[in-house]
Amino acid sequence: MVTCTRDDVHRVLETEAKKCDPARGSLVCLSLRLHVSGAQGKDFKAQVERETRTILTGNTRTSDSLLRLEGTPYYAVLLREVDVGDAQRLCQRLAGLLEEVDLAGEITVKVDSHVSTLTPDQSPQTFAREAVAGLTARR
């Protein structure tokens, strides 16, 4: 987990988009907003992040990057060489699993998500800009 500024996230996404080989699968950015509330919410956030990484690592064929946008509840998850449908299913599964987490009824986790996919006609700059916009869009 890396904590980044908005510009850092944009730079990482743009760099990955430049390296992407469409023949091997899509570059997908899942934008997650985690709402963790309850008496133990603050302490629990690290556990939510660990769970997120575990779920993603166990469900992707290639390495992933989990970036946290500093000072916000937003996370960008970069998946390389994946099928877009797989990425969307993964996002739904992640949301479902995290929302099931409950520590003695004191913690609530909700996940909002947005999927951005690099298309063949997109420039790396456009992909990065749209993914960052999706990351911080009000949902």
HUSULGI-V969171 format. One line per field, one symbol per residue. psi: psi as a letter, one per 20 degrees, with the letter a starting at -180 (. if undefined). burial: I if it has 9 or more other C-alpha atoms within 8 Angstrom, else O. A space follows every 50 residues. Layout:
psi->???
burial->???
This chain:
psi->ppprrghgggggggghhhipohhjrqppoppqopoorrhjgghighhggg gggggghijqhrqrpoppoqjrjqppoppqlrpgggghhgggggggghii ponkjipppqpqqppppoqhjqqhggggghghghhjqp.
burial->OOOIOIOOIIIOIIIIIOOIOIOOIIIIIIIIIIIIIOOIIOOIIOOIIO IIIOIIIOOIOOOIIIIIIOOOIIIIIIIIIIOIOOIIOIIOOIIOOIIO IIOOOIIIIIIIIIIIIIOOOOOIOOIIIIIIOIIOOOO
